[in-house]
Amino acid sequence: MTKSNSLEPPKLATWLLEQFSPVLEAPLAGDLIESFRQGRSSGWYWRQVLWAILVAFLCSSRKQWGRLAYAVVCGGLVSATWFSMFPKTASTYVQSITESTGVHFERIQVQEVRALPGVFDLYAKSYGIHWPWSLVYQVAFQTIFQAVIITFAVCAYFGFARILKVQNLPGALLVVVVVLAGSNLAVTFLTVIQPLRLAVWLVLISTPTLAMIIGTWMTDPARTAWFVSA
Amino acid sequence: MKSLAYLSDFELMTMLAVLRLADNAYGVPIAREIEEQTKREVKLGSIYAALERLEEKGFVVSELGEPTRERGGRAKRYFHVTRRGMRQIRETQQTLIKLWRGVPELEGGRL
């Protein structure tokens, strides 16, 4: 029997379901595929997958509230570490754009480096690079900086509890890096828009926490035990 | 006075759908059954979450079927209501009927 493409559900959605909810995925993904082949649309399939991921996360967090609290605290610490290095982060971004493009922005302030000067020196190398490579450098630097701390925190949590499943790490870290990089890139562009300053700061502060929550959830071996009763 | 483990309306609907479907109670027909009665789109993830809670409470049990090609090689998970679950449904039904009786606005099916 020849398979028609229209009978195949969106691959990315199925992949996401497998990554976020590997055990739930088996019967649920089967139900979704069966319904899709009975005539449901791709939009329906995506809605169902995203909702299932959200539900799986909430069910998992209900049982693992200690893990969630740890993720929130560590995410806050990642933000605090970043800001302690760049007390005037927004100004840093604006100055960087001014130097690269020649476009002048008002209210540029001098940076005050308070912590980790060695790491800041590495970051500051981007000021000598032309746009857009300076932007790529900065986003990559910030993403790697946050991802390294988050990886360490995730490994520490599950390592101390002696339940670290190394095979869960690559998928979790891939999603963490995508979330961090996407957010850092968006923030870099949005920083120059004055009315959005507050929103940008909220994203800056909350992104490491969100990434940490996702990282711990996807690494948690208890996640793969969710809904296993057979 | 005995303590009652309350069922949410969605949990009750899910259990009733499982009962109506008998030996064919897995995700797709359960969702279809609820959708036909409520005329609303039902999320399969919500059904599985409700069934997981009900299984924890001992109101339903589940078993895995064989993987099939039309489901991309995934197995079905069949659900059955337990005796405890049946008792819970009856208690909920009795409680709702008692509450209904004392409300004149709901008499005769009028709004």
Interface residues (C-beta under 8 A of the other chain):
Chain A: L24 A26 P27 L28 A29 G30 D31 L32 I33 E34 S35 R37 Q38 W44 R47 Q48 W51 A52 I53 L54 V55 A56 L58 C59 W226 F227 S229 A230
Chain B: Y26 G27 V28 A31 E41 K43 L44 G45 S46 Y48 A49 E52 E55 V61 S62 E63 L64 P67 T68 E70 R71 G72 R74 A75 K76 R77
